[in-house]
């Protein structure tokens, strides 16, 4: 299962990507997280749906300094072959 998540709000420059990476790795998920030029953060989570759900719950809050307004989530039944979970540019 794969979820593409777009995070809106004050989520750049506050450690959001690193905190998502730590959470995803702790849940055994693969994928990536990156900043977008319009101020959003984009995340791709791959793994079991229940673990992705836990990661998405974390994304709704984010780290201490972030202010998440809302998430757009796109689900796919496909599971991409990522070797781990990374911050990309």
Rosetta constraint file for C-alpha pairs under 8 A:
AtomPair CA 1 CA 46 HARMONIC 5.75 0.50
AtomPair CA 1 CA 47 HARMONIC 5.54 0.50
AtomPair CA 1 CA 48 HARMONIC 6.10 0.50
AtomPair CA 1 CA 49 HARMONIC 6.05 0.50
AtomPair CA 1 CA 75 HARMONIC 7.52 0.50
AtomPair CA 1 CA 76 HARMONIC 6.05 0.50
AtomPair CA 1 CA 77 HARMONIC 4.78 0.50
AtomPair CA 1 CA 78 HARMONIC 5.49 0.50
AtomPair CA 1 CA 79 HARMONIC 5.00 0.50
AtomPair CA 2 CA 44 HARMONIC 6.93 0.50
AtomPair CA 2 CA 45 HARMONIC 5.58 0.50
AtomPair CA 2 CA 46 HARMONIC 4.46 0.50
AtomPair CA 2 CA 47 HARMONIC 6.61 0.50
AtomPair CA 2 CA 49 HARMONIC 7.86 0.50
AtomPair CA 2 CA 52 HARMONIC 7.99 0.50
AtomPair CA 2 CA 75 HARMONIC 5.88 0.50
AtomPair CA 2 CA 76 HARMONIC 5.14 0.50
AtomPair CA 2 CA 77 HARMONIC 6.32 0.50
AtomPair CA 2 CA 78 HARMONIC 6.13 0.50
AtomPair CA 2 CA 79 HARMONIC 5.60 0.50
AtomPair CA 2 CA 80 HARMONIC 7.35 0.50
AtomPair CA 3 CA 43 HARMONIC 7.95 0.50
AtomPair CA 3 CA 44 HARMONIC 5.70 0.50
AtomPair CA 3 CA 45 HARMONIC 5.26 0.50
AtomPair CA 3 CA 46 HARMONIC 6.66 0.50
AtomPair CA 3 CA 52 HARMONIC 7.32 0.50
AtomPair CA 3 CA 73 HARMONIC 6.52 0.50
AtomPair CA 3 CA 74 HARMONIC 5.64 0.50
AtomPair CA 3 CA 75 HARMONIC 4.58 0.50
AtomPair CA 3 CA 76 HARMONIC 6.29 0.50
AtomPair CA 4 CA 42 HARMONIC 7.23 0.50
AtomPair CA 4 CA 43 HARMONIC 5.73 0.50
AtomPair CA 4 CA 44 HARMONIC 4.56 0.50
AtomPair CA 4 CA 45 HARMONIC 6.60 0.50
AtomPair CA 4 CA 73 HARMONIC 5.70 0.50
AtomPair CA 4 CA 74 HARMONIC 5.09 0.50
AtomPair CA 4 CA 75 HARMONIC 6.47 0.50
AtomPair CA 5 CA 42 HARMONIC 5.70 0.50
AtomPair CA 5 CA 43 HARMONIC 4.98 0.50
AtomPair CA 5 CA 44 HARMONIC 6.27 0.50
AtomPair CA 5 CA 56 HARMONIC 7.95 0.50
AtomPair CA 5 CA 71 HARMONIC 6.54 0.50
AtomPair CA 5 CA 72 HARMONIC 5.72 0.50
AtomPair CA 5 CA 73 HARMONIC 4.60 0.50
AtomPair CA 5 CA 74 HARMONIC 6.52 0.50
AtomPair CA 6 CA 40 HARMONIC 6.62 0.50
AtomPair CA 6 CA 41 HARMONIC 5.82 0.50
AtomPair CA 6 CA 42 HARMONIC 4.64 0.50
AtomPair CA 6 CA 43 HARMONIC 6.44 0.50
AtomPair CA 6 CA 71 HARMONIC 5.55 0.50
AtomPair CA 6 CA 72 HARMONIC 5.09 0.50
AtomPair CA 6 CA 73 HARMONIC 6.49 0.50
AtomPair CA 7 CA 11 HARMONIC 7.51 0.50
AtomPair CA 7 CA 40 HARMONIC 5.47 0.50
AtomPair CA 7 CA 41 HARMONIC 5.07 0.50
AtomPair CA 7 CA 42 HARMONIC 6.31 0.50
AtomPair CA 7 CA 59 HARMONIC 7.61 0.50
AtomPair CA 7 CA 68 HARMONIC 6.96 0.50
AtomPair CA 7 CA 69 HARMONIC 7.73 0.50
AtomPair CA 7 CA 70 HARMONIC 6.26 0.50
AtomPair CA 7 CA 71 HARMONIC 4.75 0.50
AtomPair CA 7 CA 72 HARMONIC 6.74 0.50
AtomPair CA 8 CA 39 HARMONIC 7.49 0.50
AtomPair CA 8 CA 40 HARMONIC 5.10 0.50
AtomPair CA 8 CA 41 HARMONIC 7.01 0.50
AtomPair CA 8 CA 68 HARMONIC 5.98 0.50
AtomPair CA 8 CA 69 HARMONIC 5.44 0.50
AtomPair CA 8 CA 70 HARMONIC 5.41 0.50
AtomPair CA 8 CA 71 HARMONIC 6.14 0.50
AtomPair CA 9 CA 39 HARMONIC 7.65 0.50
AtomPair CA 9 CA 40 HARMONIC 6.91 0.50
AtomPair CA 9 CA 66 HARMONIC 7.78 0.50
AtomPair CA 9 CA 67 HARMONIC 5.64 0.50
AtomPair CA 9 CA 68 HARMONIC 4.62 0.50
AtomPair CA 9 CA 69 HARMONIC 4.72 0.50
AtomPair CA 9 CA 70 HARMONIC 7.05 0.50
AtomPair CA 10 CA 39 HARMONIC 7.66 0.50
AtomPair CA 10 CA 66 HARMONIC 5.52 0.50
AtomPair CA 10 CA 67 HARMONIC 4.88 0.50
AtomPair CA 10 CA 68 HARMONIC 6.19 0.50
AtomPair CA 10 CA 69 HARMONIC 7.82 0.50
AtomPair CA 11 CA 15 HARMONIC 7.95 0.50
AtomPair CA 11 CA 16 HARMONIC 5.88 0.50
AtomPair CA 11 CA 39 HARMONIC 7.36 0.50
AtomPair CA 11 CA 40 HARMONIC 6.83 0.50
AtomPair CA 11 CA 41 HARMONIC 6.79 0.50
AtomPair CA 11 CA 62 HARMONIC 7.97 0.50
AtomPair CA 11 CA 66 HARMONIC 5.24 0.50
AtomPair CA 11 CA 67 HARMONIC 6.43 0.50
AtomPair CA 11 CA 68 HARMONIC 6.65 0.50
AtomPair CA 12 CA 16 HARMONIC 6.56 0.50
AtomPair CA 12 CA 17 HARMONIC 7.98 0.50
AtomPair CA 12 CA 35 HARMONIC 6.90 0.50
AtomPair CA 12 CA 39 HARMONIC 6.62 0.50
AtomPair CA 12 CA 40 HARMONIC 7.45 0.50
AtomPair CA 12 CA 41 HARMONIC 7.32 0.50
AtomPair CA 12 CA 66 HARMONIC 7.87 0.50
AtomPair CA 14 CA 63 HARMONIC 7.44 0.50
AtomPair CA 14 CA 65 HARMONIC 5.78 0.50
AtomPair CA 14 CA 66 HARMONIC 5.96 0.50
AtomPair CA 15 CA 19 HARMONIC 6.19 0.50
AtomPair CA 15 CA 63 HARMONIC 6.85 0.50
AtomPair CA 16 CA 20 HARMONIC 6.20 0.50
AtomPair CA 16 CA 62 HARMONIC 6.17 0.50
AtomPair CA 16 CA 63 HARMONIC 5.97 0.50
AtomPair CA 16 CA 66 HARMONIC 6.95 0.50
AtomPair CA 17 CA 21 HARMONIC 6.16 0.50
AtomPair CA 17 CA 33 HARMONIC 6.07 0.50
AtomPair CA 17 CA 34 HARMONIC 6.72 0.50
AtomPair CA 17 CA 35 HARMONIC 7.78 0.50
AtomPair CA 17 CA 41 HARMONIC 7.75 0.50
AtomPair CA 17 CA 87 HARMONIC 6.60 0.50
AtomPair CA 18 CA 22 HARMONIC 6.26 0.50
AtomPair CA 18 CA 87 HARMONIC 7.19 0.50
AtomPair CA 19 CA 23 HARMONIC 6.22 0.50
AtomPair CA 19 CA 62 HARMONIC 7.34 0.50
AtomPair CA 19 CA 63 HARMONIC 6.51 0.50
AtomPair CA 20 CA 24 HARMONIC 6.02 0.50
AtomPair CA 20 CA 33 HARMONIC 7.49 0.50
AtomPair CA 20 CA 55 HARMONIC 7.65 0.50
AtomPair CA 20 CA 58 HARMONIC 7.69 0.50
AtomPair CA 20 CA 59 HARMONIC 6.98 0.50
AtomPair CA 20 CA 62 HARMONIC 7.56 0.50
AtomPair CA 21 CA 25 HARMONIC 6.10 0.50
AtomPair CA 21 CA 32 HARMONIC 7.59 0.50
AtomPair CA 21 CA 33 HARMONIC 7.20 0.50
AtomPair CA 21 CA 85 HARMONIC 6.26 0.50
AtomPair CA 21 CA 86 HARMONIC 6.41 0.50
AtomPair CA 21 CA 87 HARMONIC 6.93 0.50
AtomPair CA 22 CA 26 HARMONIC 6.11 0.50
AtomPair CA 23 CA 27 HARMONIC 6.35 0.50
AtomPair CA 23 CA 55 HARMONIC 6.59 0.50
AtomPair CA 23 CA 58 HARMONIC 7.71 0.50
AtomPair CA 24 CA 28 HARMONIC 6.28 0.50
AtomPair CA 24 CA 29 HARMONIC 5.13 0.50
AtomPair CA 24 CA 30 HARMONIC 7.05 0.50
AtomPair CA 24 CA 45 HARMONIC 7.60 0.50
AtomPair CA 24 CA 55 HARMONIC 6.24 0.50
AtomPair CA 24 CA 85 HARMONIC 6.87 0.50
AtomPair CA 25 CA 29 HARMONIC 5.71 0.50
AtomPair CA 25 CA 30 HARMONIC 7.21 0.50
AtomPair CA 25 CA 84 HARMONIC 7.62 0.50
AtomPair CA 25 CA 85 HARMONIC 6.33 0.50
AtomPair CA 27 CA 51 HARMONIC 6.22 0.50
AtomPair CA 27 CA 55 HARMONIC 7.69 0.50
AtomPair CA 28 CA 47 HARMONIC 7.60 0.50
AtomPair CA 29 CA 45 HARMONIC 6.32 0.50
AtomPair CA 29 CA 46 HARMONIC 5.65 0.50
AtomPair CA 29 CA 47 HARMONIC 5.30 0.50
AtomPair CA 29 CA 48 HARMONIC 7.92 0.50
AtomPair CA 29 CA 51 HARMONIC 7.41 0.50
AtomPair CA 29 CA 52 HARMONIC 7.36 0.50
AtomPair CA 29 CA 84 HARMONIC 7.36 0.50
AtomPair CA 29 CA 85 HARMONIC 6.84 0.50
AtomPair CA 30 CA 45 HARMONIC 5.95 0.50
AtomPair CA 30 CA 46 HARMONIC 5.14 0.50
AtomPair CA 30 CA 47 HARMONIC 6.71 0.50
AtomPair CA 30 CA 82 HARMONIC 5.74 0.50
AtomPair CA 30 CA 83 HARMONIC 6.67 0.50
AtomPair CA 30 CA 84 HARMONIC 4.69 0.50
AtomPair CA 30 CA 85 HARMONIC 4.53 0.50
AtomPair CA 31 CA 43 HARMONIC 7.55 0.50
AtomPair CA 31 CA 44 HARMONIC 5.16 0.50
AtomPair CA 31 CA 45 HARMONIC 4.98 0.50
AtomPair CA 31 CA 46 HARMONIC 5.80 0.50
AtomPair CA 31 CA 82 HARMONIC 5.77 0.50
AtomPair CA 31 CA 83 HARMONIC 7.94 0.50
AtomPair CA 31 CA 84 HARMONIC 6.34 0.50
AtomPair CA 31 CA 85 HARMONIC 4.66 0.50
AtomPair CA 31 CA 86 HARMONIC 6.59 0.50
AtomPair CA 32 CA 43 HARMONIC 5.79 0.50
AtomPair CA 32 CA 44 HARMONIC 5.38 0.50
AtomPair CA 32 CA 45 HARMONIC 6.95 0.50
AtomPair CA 32 CA 85 HARMONIC 5.22 0.50
AtomPair CA 32 CA 86 HARMONIC 4.72 0.50
AtomPair CA 32 CA 87 HARMONIC 5.61 0.50
AtomPair CA 32 CA 88 HARMONIC 6.49 0.50
AtomPair CA 33 CA 41 HARMONIC 7.11 0.50
AtomPair CA 33 CA 42 HARMONIC 5.70 0.50
AtomPair CA 33 CA 43 HARMONIC 4.30 0.50
AtomPair CA 33 CA 44 HARMONIC 6.45 0.50
AtomPair CA 33 CA 85 HARMONIC 7.97 0.50
AtomPair CA 33 CA 86 HARMONIC 6.49 0.50
AtomPair CA 33 CA 87 HARMONIC 4.98 0.50
AtomPair CA 33 CA 88 HARMONIC 6.07 0.50
AtomPair CA 34 CA 41 HARMONIC 5.73 0.50
AtomPair CA 34 CA 42 HARMONIC 5.43 0.50
AtomPair CA 34 CA 43 HARMONIC 6.56 0.50
AtomPair CA 34 CA 87 HARMONIC 5.83 0.50
AtomPair CA 34 CA 88 HARMONIC 5.14 0.50
AtomPair CA 34 CA 89 HARMONIC 5.69 0.50
AtomPair CA 35 CA 39 HARMONIC 6.94 0.50
AtomPair CA 35 CA 40 HARMONIC 6.22 0.50
AtomPair CA 35 CA 41 HARMONIC 4.54 0.50
AtomPair CA 35 CA 42 HARMONIC 6.33 0.50
AtomPair CA 35 CA 89 HARMONIC 6.89 0.50
AtomPair CA 36 CA 40 HARMONIC 5.31 0.50
AtomPair CA 36 CA 41 HARMONIC 5.63 0.50
AtomPair CA 36 CA 42 HARMONIC 6.78 0.50
AtomPair CA 45 CA 52 HARMONIC 6.34 0.50
AtomPair CA 46 CA 52 HARMONIC 7.16 0.50
AtomPair CA 46 CA 79 HARMONIC 5.94 0.50
AtomPair CA 46 CA 80 HARMONIC 6.69 0.50
AtomPair CA 47 CA 51 HARMONIC 6.95 0.50
AtomPair CA 47 CA 52 HARMONIC 6.58 0.50
AtomPair CA 47 CA 79 HARMONIC 6.99 0.50
AtomPair CA 48 CA 52 HARMONIC 6.29 0.50
AtomPair CA 49 CA 53 HARMONIC 6.09 0.50
AtomPair CA 50 CA 54 HARMONIC 6.48 0.50
AtomPair CA 51 CA 55 HARMONIC 6.41 0.50
AtomPair CA 52 CA 56 HARMONIC 6.13 0.50
AtomPair CA 53 CA 57 HARMONIC 6.19 0.50
AtomPair CA 54 CA 58 HARMONIC 6.42 0.50
AtomPair CA 55 CA 59 HARMONIC 6.28 0.50
AtomPair CA 56 CA 60 HARMONIC 6.36 0.50
AtomPair CA 57 CA 61 HARMONIC 7.11 0.50
AtomPair CA 58 CA 62 HARMONIC 5.89 0.50
AtomPair CA 59 CA 68 HARMONIC 7.95 0.50
AtomPair CA 60 CA 68 HARMONIC 6.19 0.50
AtomPair CA 60 CA 70 HARMONIC 7.06 0.50
AtomPair CA 60 CA 71 HARMONIC 7.07 0.50
AtomPair CA 61 CA 66 HARMONIC 7.71 0.50
AtomPair CA 61 CA 67 HARMONIC 7.49 0.50
AtomPair CA 61 CA 68 HARMONIC 6.29 0.50
AtomPair CA 62 CA 66 HARMONIC 5.96 0.50
AtomPair CA 62 CA 67 HARMONIC 7.51 0.50
AtomPair CA 62 CA 68 HARMONIC 6.97 0.50
